[in-house]
Amino acid sequence: IGGQFSGTFCARDLKHHFHVTIVDCKEYFEYTPGILRAYVKPCHLDALTFTLEPVIERSMGVKFIWGEVKKLDGENKCALIKPIFANSTEEVGFDYCIICSGCNFGPFKPMGESLWFPTVHEDEMKVSDWPHIDERFIEGRRRHVLEEYHRLIDLNKKKANILIVGAGFIGVEWATEIEHFFPDISLTIIDALPRVLGPLPDGAAAYCSDYMHAVGIKEFCDTKYDAKSPEFWKKIGMPNGADLEYVCIGVKASNYFMPQETLSEKGPGGGGWILMNEYMQVKKKDGSVWGDGSIFAVGDCNYGCIGEPPNWVMPPVPKISYPGEEQALHAVVNVKKLAKKGPKASLQKTWWPWGAGMFATSLGPHDACFVAGANWQKNSGIKCVWASPCAVQKEIIEASKVDECA
């Protein structure tokens, strides 16, 4: 379920041993880490996307269903899927299922809709701020990008004030992209933490902060967002408020097709993440395996950790693409073991992926900062590449990753 990083990874490996079907709500792949650039330079969207059907069915040689999974039935091992051009659902059975459905990035929106990921679920589209756009189609996604781009053009002409709430990866990248391409917009970024880019080591965070200061982006840390408070606006130097606000805080689960017994009550965005055990198998709240252990959840859709602090079995894993692919590998290995030896198979345990500690933060098109070796502990990792070499590095990562998935 899901035809992005982890889904295509699983299919490419499993096709040699199984009849594989990928189902995705939208008709295209999108390189999510690069989407911010597309909003300020729309032609860049072509470098981030490709249509799934030709790649999955012709190049990869597996089945593709363009549709939305409405319900996953673990006991009967079937999925209710509504194909894109159908008015009713169809039942698709399976022997094994790997959920790679990702997540949303709008924690304060009804169903998590945001600019940073296409709004592709039927119910989500009804409550979004852009119900006139159908982003299940690549042309719909392009129209959304162009709409936001022209809004920024108008704001640039007005020399408008924009407030960016959240100085994490998305917030900092979005602020620096707007500053470079729309220099007449006045930008302010705030965060409730003592400094920007909380997960990064001090040296990397300071580098990004210095860049923002140098280009005139006003930064306010230790500042809680309170749009209804006049004192808040005065504190950040915007007594008349902002012409536009972008909220760049956190993530939200989008596992609407899963039964409540398999979803967390806690976690980012209010919970709703798929619970899994050490073998990536979906489990219930009571800890027992859901179904017969043949259903796995990998990447951004799952709870992201196992156990409780401070005695973690696996500490929280960042919701970025590389850990999703490594978890997908663990699930693929266990699917093969189950298929070969059945319930008595000795399954491989997952672990905290080393790639989860690599972060490349863009600072406009010509600067960036790369951290490696980070883990779940505060201030871990090393700033190892920065400035223009890192900007080139990030372009290479983007181009090679899209090419690999295609």
Phi, psi and omega in degrees: 000110183112126183246039179255220186306300186288323182296314179292327177300311180299313183297319182297325180279316187283342185298338180284345185235345187221163167274111189255138173234132173254133173240133179217145181292333185243165186270004189219157170270143175225130177280092188304319182299343182256004189292334180301321180296325182296327181290334179257348178215081191305329180297342181291341180301327180297330180281346185256349190231157167204154179284140189284319189304312180297323182288312185289315186274321184269308183284313184277327177083029176237175184274141177236130173245120176271101183184176183250130174284117182269330181203137175247123182254104184286329182288318182263359176054060176210158178237137172268116185241134175256103179299154188304324184253019180250155178260356181225169181270158175236148181263126179239121180272164180206159171267322178223149180222133175241120181269118181230045193274358175071201182209177177252171188235019179240081187296340182261000179268155185309316181233023174082012184294144181202173176291334194279348177215140183302143175273105193236350179272140183307309182292327179294320181298326182293330185253002183284169178281357180224060182293346181279354182247132178253098185276008171288340176260142181296329177290327175295318177298317180298319179297322179295316178300314181295323179298314180291323178299315180290331174295319178293323176301314179296320178294324178296320178296325180279352187054051188283167175255129178240135175253129176250118183265113182111114181253043171272203184298311182295315182300313181293315180296319182294318179299315184286329175294313180299316182301320184288315187271340180227073189294344181272357175277133177270124188246137174229134179236136181233159176205148180283343180278165183294339178211168180288160174051061184310320183288343185276157174296160186304318183297319180289318179296319179295322179299314181292322178295317178299322178298314181297320177298319184295329182262004173091016175277121181281135188235130178228110177259173186054035184232116180274135181290125179213085187297338183271356184261118175301328180294323177301312182295324177294320182300323183264012175075026179230065186301336180262010180082184181253150174289332180203143178238137173243124178264117184239056184239121165067193185225169177215139181291150178226041183266054187293340184273355184264146177291150184302330183294345181256002186250147181286152174268343180241177177118174182305141176071014177096014177089196182091014180272148183288127179281140179219159178261191184293347181256011181072009177283141176294136179232167178270172179297333179279000178095349180281155181289137179277140183068225178244021179086010183263005181244129185238152177231123184231154174078212190294341184283339186269173185298334174086356178205163179228133182093191181230150178290149358271002184265064181293139164281317171217116181296165181304134180258132178301146181271077177229170193291319187298311179301326178299319180290323179292320175296325177299320177299317180298319179294318179300315179301317183287327174299315180297321180294318179295321180294329183275318188241356178074200185300340181275000182298142175272106188276156180273131177281149176277175178208173179287115187292133180298328180293346178291348180262015178251126182226124175247116183251116179285144173233070189078185185282347188241006180213154180191175180215131183241129179244137176230159175080012178283157174220201184283353181273143184300138175066021177275165179099166183230133172283109189245340176220141179205176180064208187298324176302325180288326176298319177293318178303316182292325176295321178294317178301314181298309183295317182290326181290316177298318179296321179296316181292332180274000000 
